[in-house]
Amino acid sequence: MYKGTPLAGSRVLITGGASGIGRLMALEAARRGAEVVVWDLSEEGGAAVEAEITAAGGCASSRGVNVADSDQVGEAARDSGEVDVVVNNAGVVTGKRLLEADEAAIRRTFEVNALAPYWVTRAFLPGMLERGRGTVATIASAAGLIGVARQTDYSASKFASLGFMESLRAELRADGHSVGTLVVCPYYINTGMFEGVRTKFPLLLPILEQADVARKVIEAIEAGREQLVLPPFARLVPVMRALPVPAFDRLADFFGINRTMDHFVGRGQGATRR
């Protein structure tokens, strides 16, 4: 039975670990005694996080990896060695309407958000199964619970992430393995990735603080949680789906879900990284 993975003495791999919650999760895991392996598209950014951890007395390594490239992932995994925890955190968003997003950006969204977790998980899961312990965590999104305007690619990719993790959890359980999974579905986080988004009801659906999300994810891995939805109010979405579609849509509009991206700018034009 899966009971979580204590981080003290464990090796933790975090993709997209050079910035945002990826960086903060790396720092938090290191504070708890983990050896951290940082993968990021930015080799310099990953090295900076590695230096930050080692300067504080922790143990870390880093590597520039395009997780959308399965060959790069396989090579990097062989060089990185076995890990006890995988955190699929790398993500991109375009924030454009369907007819405004170009084909390359749409493909990139699915390659990073939906397919990369397959390549990374497949690279490290066999070792976890052989040792009989470990956790695979994926940072999905509350947009994987409900479709959002100007997120036709992003939301669909996060629905895929959620389905991937739910199916993987079922597969591991059906086969009697003790390796666990965690899927995280946060509302908007105050990183540059979603710069400019707004929320209609900040008490119910607040823009989340990076440090708080990072800490809760690390705590969830150690506690053996299998799903983490932030804020808790977002857990009502499955209940809303029991309503007729027109009522569901009106309720989503009432909470301002489909206007959150009206002022989105991100870190700049095109896709951005968590």
C-alpha positions, 0 to 999 in steps of 0.5 A, spaced: 500 500 500 502 506 498 504 511 504 507 516 501 515 518 500 519 521 505 524 526 502 529 525 507 535 521 503 531 520 497 532 523 490 527 527 487 527 529 480 523 536 478 522 538 471 521 545 469 525 546 476 529 553 474 523 557 476 516 558 479 514 553 483 519 548 480 524 552 483 521 553 490 519 545 490 526 544 489 528 548 495 523 545 499 525 538 498 532 540 499 530 543 506 527 536 507 533 532 506 532 530 499 538 530 493 534 534 488 535 533 480 533 539 476 531 539 469 529 545 465 530 547 458 534 553 461 541 550 463 543 556 466 537 557 470 537 549 473 545 551 474 542 557 478 538 553 482 543 547 483 548 553 486 542 555 491 541 549 494 548 547 495 550 554 498 545 552 503 548 545 504 544 541 500 545 536 495 543 538 488 545 537 480 542 540 474 541 539 467 538 542 461 533 538 458 527 539 453 522 534 456 518 534 450 524 530 446 523 523 448 530 521 446 533 527 450 529 525 456 532 517 455 539 520 455 538 525 461 535 519 465 540 514 464 545 520 466 541 522 472 540 515 475 535 512 479 530 517 483 525 516 488 520 521 486 518 524 479 515 531 479 512 533 472 512 540 473 514 543 466 508 547 463 507 552 457 501 556 455 499 560 449 493 564 452 490 565 445 483 563 442 483 557 438 483 561 431 489 566 434 493 560 436 498 558 431 499 550 429 506 550 432 504 553 439 498 548 440 503 542 438 508 545 443 502 545 449 501 538 448 508 536 447 510 539 454 504 539 458 501 532 456 506 528 452 512 530 456 510 526 463 509 520 459 516 520 457 519 522 464 515 517 467 516 511 463 524 513 464 524 512 471 518 508 473 521 501 472 526 503 477 521 505 482 517 498 481 523 494 482 525 497 488 518 497 491 517 505 492 516 512 490 512 517 487 510 520 481 507 527 481 504 531 476 502 538 476 496 539 472 491 544 473 484 546 475 483 547 468 484 540 467 477 540 471 473 545 467 474 548 460 476 555 460 475 560 454 482 562 451 485 555 454 483 550 448 490 547 448 492 548 455 485 546 458 485 540 454 492 538 455 491 538 463 485 534 462 490 529 459 494 530 464 489 528 469 487 522 465 494 520 465 495 520 472 488 517 474 489 511 469 496 510 472 494 510 479 489 505 477 494 501 473 499 501 479 493 499 484 491 493 479 497 490 479 499 491 486 505 495 486 506 500 492 509 506 488 504 512 488 501 517 484 499 525 486 496 529 481 495 537 483 490 541 480 491 548 482 488 554 480 492 560 477 498 561 481 502 568 481 508 566 477 509 570 470 506 564 467 499 567 468 501 574 468 495 579 468 489 573 470 484 576 474 479 572 479 472 575 480 471 572 487 478 572 490 476 569 497 473 563 494 478 562 488 484 566 490 490 567 485 495 562 489 501 564 492 507 560 489 511 558 496 504 556 499 503 551 493 510 548 493 510 547 500 503 543 499 505 539 494 511 537 497 507 535 504 502 531 499 508 527 496 510 525 503 503 524 506 501 519 500 496 524 498 493 522 491 490 528 489 491 535 491 486 541 488 487 548 490 483 552 493 478 547 496 473 550 493 475 548 486 473 541 488 466 543 487 467 542 479 465 535 479 459 536 483 457 542 478 457 537 472 451 533 475 447 540 472 444 540 465 450 543 461 446 550 460 446 551 468 453 548 468 455 554 463 451 559 467 454 557 473 461 557 470 460 564 468 457 567 474 464 565 478 467 569 472 471 563 470 471 564 462 473 572 463 479 570 468 484 570 461 481 577 459 487 581 461 492 575 460 499 577 458 504 572 461 511 573 460 511 575 453 508 573 447 507 566 445 508 560 450 511 561 457 514 556 462 512 555 469 
